[in-house]
Amino acid sequence: MNNLIQISDCHIDECERSMGVNTHQNLEAIIEKITTMEVDALLISGDLSHHGCAQSYQILKKILRPIESKIFVLAGNHDDNHNLEHVFSENLFKSFCLGSWEIINIDSVQVGKTSGYLSEIALSELGYLLAKSNAKYVLVVLHHPIVPMNSTWDDDLSLENPEALFEVLGKYPKVQAVMFGHAHEANEFEKYGLKIIACPSTAKQFNFETRIGFNHYQLHDNGKMDARTQWI
Ligand SMILES: [Zn+2]
C-alpha cells in the first residue's frame, strides 16, 4: 500500500498575506501535519504561487523543506511557468509510479485565463502515456475541475472541455480516479465509474469551510483506493 498526499492552491506570495489570510503560516501548519504521517509522495496540484513571482517559489521551497518524500508539482492558472520551472524543475512531472499505480498529469492551464482547456496536444499526450503505461491502476491529475461542483463555485471557471477528457479516459479502464484543485473546496463525485476528487486549498476555501486541508490517498496493490480529506 502506498500513501499519496495531495495539497493544492497554496497561493504563496512575497508577502505573507493574500486573499485575507496568512498563506505562509497556513501552509507551514499543513506541512507540519504531513511530516507526522507516513508519506510516499507529495503532489501539489497547481497555484503554488499567488502572483507567480520568482521569490514566491523560493519561499515555497523553504516551507516544503521538512518534507522527506519525493514532491511532484504541476502548474495552475496563477503560476508563472518560467519562474516555477526555475525553482521546481526537478519536481515537474508527466507521470510517476507508486507501487501498482501510476499518476499522470495533464496540463489544463490557458495563458491569461482562469478557466482551463485541454489542447489536442495535451489530450494526445495523455492517450500516449495511458497506452504505454505498465501500471495496473492509473490516477489522472490536473488543475481544473472536470465536473459541476454543485456548490458556490462558478463552474464557468472550471475545465471548458471535460467531455474530451472523458472520451480519452473511457478507453482505459485502468484509470480509477481524477483529482484536481482550483475550486478551493473538498468534494467527491462519481462519473462514468470514475472517482472525481477535489482537493481543498492549503490557504483558504472559497465556500463556507473555514479550515484548511489536504487530501490523503491510500493506494492498495489490489486497486482499492481510500481517499479522505484531512482538515486543520
Ligand atoms: Zn487557487
Boltz pocket constraint, residues with backbone or C-beta under 6 A from the ligand:
constraints:
  - pocket:
      binder: B
      contacts: [[A, 9], [A, 11], [A, 46], [A, 47], [A, 76], [A, 78], [A, 182], [A, 184]]
      max_distance: 6.0
